Amino acid sequence: MNPTVAAPAFLSAPPEVRIINRFERPFDNAVATARTCYSGRGIVYPEQVAPELARDEEGAERRRELRDRIARSIYRAGHHTTFQHAHVQFALANVSRHFIWGFLHSHPFYNSEQVSQRYVEVREGAVAVPPLEGEALEIYRATVGLQGEAYARLNGLLHGTVQEAYLEVWPYYGRIVEGKRCQSVIQKKTQEVARYVLPVATLAYLYHTVSALTLLRYWRSCLMADTPLEQRLVVGRMVELLLEADPDYATVLQEPLPPEAAPEFPYLQDAAGALEDRRAFAEEFDRRLGGRVSLLVDRKGHNEEVLADAVREVLGKPRGALSDDEAIRLALDPAANALLGESLNLRPHGKLTRALVHPSYTFARRLSHTADSQDQRHRMTPASRPTVRAYLTDGPDYVTPVVVRRNREALALYDETMARTWDAIARLRVLGAPEEFAAYILPNAVALRYTESADLAALHHKHAMRLCYNAQEEIWRASLDEAEQIREVEPRIGRWLLPPCGLRARSGTRPVCPEGDRFCGVRVWKLDLKEYRRTL
């Protein structure tokens, strides 16, 4: 097994991969945990498994044979939790936002801390350039160049508009708005909007921590859509470093699955013939949304009743002693359940709040790539996110932030950048450039359409974060859509889908706003859901 087999390189800065922290003896640890399950003598420790710690060469060989046989046996049988104990923390740099969204963050089994485009200005030319040639490469470089120029211009054009909206929220800052603190906030808000024109090829850096099991899965699936070349390069280096640290993982490491093993593979081959289908799908989906960002399309038929029953089961109370209304209130009213006022998410640990996992909801959603990149970090509200190549349509398909619509000159530049971007995609298609590479110039603004499901526990936590006025605009509007629709059909549950300040105010937790000097300036906890308004 050689994860460093030659692959074409990106023409931009190569990905950088470093291991920052890891377990000692991770492979021995996996077998030690497996043996502990059947040990009548107590814990089996990794040093009792390690061949190099045996008393003599014969003992070392016996240990190695037993360890590797057990490892292969449990791996092949699918008993993979033993490989989940050991974690590896990587530092990754020069990787694209497209790769992060499409691969690293497309599953729940990771932790990442990533540079923010909302708060850090993007450097000129910080983009991944796939191995295109000739005219295709020229078109690609020209397109990411014009997108970068539009980003810089929008940062200037939108500054006054953002400042105006900022003072609508904080009118008493009018005297000091030119001060350093106010201007820093306004600049960050401006960057948050301007980034919509940047390509998903924009480079990022991050800490990324996964278990050894997840890394084995990465390698097995690294040739799947959407970014197989970048996945192959980055994951190959991650696996190479893992094997350098502990070569024994080669005992179970499998070769990557071929791309055609994925069921979506044949549907991604007919690029030209798919254009009409892609356009028809988008129109059909948007008609169904009816103007919403997120549409409630399904839910369990008896969510409120099931929740009430679950609460009674926790407490051992019959219906006559605890009504449905009171049971639901005990689980969801922060005045009765102080756990809901905690910044630390204790829902999975509280007896009553665990009852919230039974109600569930499904939404059809339309978000930009940049908004969804944040939304997908809510790993307990999983979604069937799309293959991005399906959005290489024959015409622009994007989301426009509210602030951009308030500035005529900025809107004209924004729309022109989108039109020129999709024109470049069409030209790359004519030249026969691989769709995998053309997708990198899609803008952050590209509209993604998908279905997302959540149980009430996960949705309650997500809304507590994203109904906050500091949340990214699109995610905030999607969460507001969801809370309003649930309140309409299940008012006894929906009334408790609140931002953090609403939960904290009800529970008596102080300060009411947990954001400190990032307070949005609005006493949202005093507002009804129908009164929520955002200018930024």
PEJOQUI-V998071 format. One record per backbone hydrogen bond with DSSP energy under -0.5 kcal/mol. NH is the residue of the N-H (numbers start at 1). CO is the residue of the C=O. Records with the same first field share a line. If there is no record, write none. Layout:
# PEJOQUI-V998071
NH: CO ; CO
This chain:
# PEJOQUI-V998071
5: 2
11: 129
12: 129
16: 93
18: 91
20: 18 ; 89
21: 89
23: 87
26: 23
29: 25
30: 26
31: 27
32: 28
33: 29
34: 30
35: 31
36: 32
37: 33 ; 34
38: 35
39: 36
40: 38
45: 43
48: 45
49: 45 ; 46
50: 46
53: 50
54: 51
60: 56
61: 57
62: 58
63: 59
64: 60
65: 61
66: 62
67: 63
68: 64
69: 65
70: 66
71: 67
72: 68
73: 69
74: 70
75: 71
76: 72
77: 73
78: 75
79: 74
80: 78
82: 79
83: 80
84: 81
85: 82
88: 210
89: 21
90: 88 ; 208
91: 18
92: 90 ; 206
93: 16
95: 204
97: 202
98: 200
100: 96
101: 97
102: 98
103: 99
104: 99
105: 100
106: 103
110: 108
111: 209
113: 207
115: 205
120: 116
126: 123
127: 125
128: 201
130: 128
132: 130
136: 133
137: 133
138: 134
139: 135
140: 136
141: 137
142: 138
143: 139
144: 140
145: 141
146: 142
147: 143
148: 144
149: 145
150: 146
151: 147
152: 148
153: 149
154: 150
155: 151
156: 152
157: 153
158: 154
159: 156
160: 156
162: 158
163: 159
164: 160
165: 161
166: 162
167: 163
168: 164
169: 165 ; 166
170: 166
173: 170
174: 171
176: 173
177: 173 ; 174
179: 176
183: 179
184: 180
185: 181
186: 182
187: 183
188: 184
189: 185
190: 186
191: 187
192: 188
193: 189
194: 190
195: 191
196: 193
197: 194
198: 195
200: 442
201: 440
202: 199
203: 126
204: 95
206: 92
207: 113
208: 90
209: 111
210: 88
212: 86
213: 83
215: 211
216: 212
217: 213
218: 214
219: 215
220: 216
221: 217
222: 218 ; 219
224: 221
231: 227
232: 228
233: 229
234: 230
235: 231
236: 231 ; 232
237: 233
238: 234
239: 235
240: 236
241: 237
242: 238
243: 239
244: 240
245: 241
246: 242
249: 246
250: 247
251: 248
252: 249
253: 249
257: 220
261: 258
262: 259
265: 262
267: 264
268: 264 ; 265
269: 266
270: 266
271: 269
274: 270
275: 271 ; 272
278: 274
279: 275
280: 276
281: 277
282: 278
283: 279
284: 280
285: 281
286: 282
287: 283
288: 284
289: 285
290: 286
291: 286
292: 289
295: 364
297: 295 ; 362
298: 362
300: 360
303: 300
306: 302
307: 303
308: 304
309: 305
310: 306
311: 307
312: 308
313: 309
314: 310
315: 311
316: 312
317: 312
321: 318
322: 318
327: 323
328: 324
329: 325
330: 326
331: 327
332: 328
333: 329
334: 332
336: 333
337: 333
340: 337
341: 338
342: 339
346: 344
349: 346
350: 346
354: 350
355: 352
356: 353
357: 354
358: 355
361: 454
362: 298
363: 452
364: 295
365: 450
366: 293
367: 448
369: 444 ; 446
370: 444
372: 368
373: 369
374: 370 ; 371
375: 371
376: 372
377: 374
378: 375
379: 377
381: 378
384: 451
385: 383
388: 386
390: 387
391: 388
392: 389
393: 391
399: 445
401: 399
405: 401
406: 402 ; 403
407: 404
408: 406
411: 407
412: 408
413: 409
414: 410
415: 411
416: 412
417: 413
418: 414
419: 415
420: 416
421: 417
422: 418
423: 419
424: 420
425: 421
426: 422
427: 423
428: 424
429: 425
430: 426
431: 427
432: 429
433: 428
437: 434
438: 434
439: 435
440: 437
441: 438
442: 439
444: 198
445: 196
446: 443
447: 397
448: 367
450: 365
452: 363
453: 382
454: 361
456: 356 ; 359
457: 356
459: 455
460: 456
461: 457
462: 458
463: 459
464: 460
465: 461 ; 462
466: 462
467: 463
471: 468
476: 472
477: 473
478: 474
479: 475
480: 476
481: 477
482: 478
483: 479
484: 480
485: 481
486: 482
487: 483
488: 484
489: 485
490: 486
493: 490
494: 490
495: 491
496: 493
497: 494
498: 496
500: 464
503: 499
504: 500
505: 501
506: 502
507: 503
508: 504
509: 504
514: 512
516: 513
518: 515
519: 516
524: 522
526: 523
527: 524
531: 528
532: 529
